[in-house]
Amino acid sequence: MKGVVDQTEFFQRDNYLMLASIRRSLVEEIEALHKPNYSRKKTLNNELRRIKDVHGNERNLITILEGALLSLGRCVDLVKPAGLHVGSVSKEDWKKALKALEHSMNEIRSFCDPDRPLLPSELIKLLENDPDSKRKH
């Protein structure tokens, strides 16, 4: 999409279909997380898991995923005419779509990436819950 905004690439129908498919998959995952007996929810303990961002704001995983979904949906809606070959998309709308896509990706990466660096508060919480750490003291 960045290539389209920079006018170095064309937007392919396959790219639109992939965005729409990813959106549908994310919708299904979020809907499943809201079901009472969803096994992955128990494993992740999503309702209770609160994540602090670098600004100290606390959010839970479901809220983060829902926000990412909204941004991704906005992106898909903006590029739909070009993706379905039924109309054109203005340069301004391409820029908005790219911004929405980047926001969605950044939300998921910054809060859901298992390889992201831990915040100090998360590290302390992890150490407090580590049985090996308690034995050393």
C-alpha positions, 0 to 999 in steps of 0.5 A, spaced: 500 500 500 505 504 501 507 503 494 501 505 491 501 512 496 508 513 493 506 512 486 511 506 485 506 500 485 499 499 482 494 496 487 492 489 486 486 485 487 489 480 490 492 485 495 485 487 497 482 480 497 488 478 502 486 485 507 479 482 507 481 475 508 485 478 514 480 482 517 475 476 517 480 472 520 481 477 526 473 478 526 472 470 527 478 470 533 475 476 537 468 473 536 471 467 539 474 470 545 468 473 547 465 466 547 465 463 555 468 457 554 473 458 548 479 454 550 485 459 548 481 464 552 483 460 558 490 459 556 491 466 555 487 469 560 485 475 556 479 478 560 484 479 566 490 480 562 492 487 562 497 490 558 501 497 559 503 501 554 509 505 554 505 511 556 503 507 562 495 506 559 492 499 561 488 496 556 486 488 555 488 484 549 481 484 547 480 491 547 487 492 543 485 487 538 478 490 537 481 497 536 486 494 530 480 491 527 477 497 527 483 500 523 483 494 518 476 495 517 477 502 515 483 501 511 479 495 507 473 500 506 477 506 503 480 501 498 474 497 496 473 501 490 480 499 487 480 492 490 473 490 486 475 494 480 468 498 481 471 505 482 477 509 483 480 511 490 483 518 491 490 520 493 488 522 500 484 516 501 490 512 499 494 516 505 488 514 510 488 507 508 495 506 509 495 510 516 489 505 518 493 499 516 499 501 519 495 503 526 492 496 525 499 493 524 502 497 530 497 495 535 498 488 534 505 488 534 506 492 540 502 489 544 501 482 541 508 480 539 511 475 544 518 477 542 517 484 543 521 487 549 518 487 556 516 493 560 519 494 567 512 493 570 511 486 566 518 484 567 517 485 575 510 481 575 514 475 571 519 475 576 514 475 582 510 469 579 517 465 577 518 459 582 525 459 580 526 466 582 522 465 589 527 460 591 533 464 590 531 469 595 
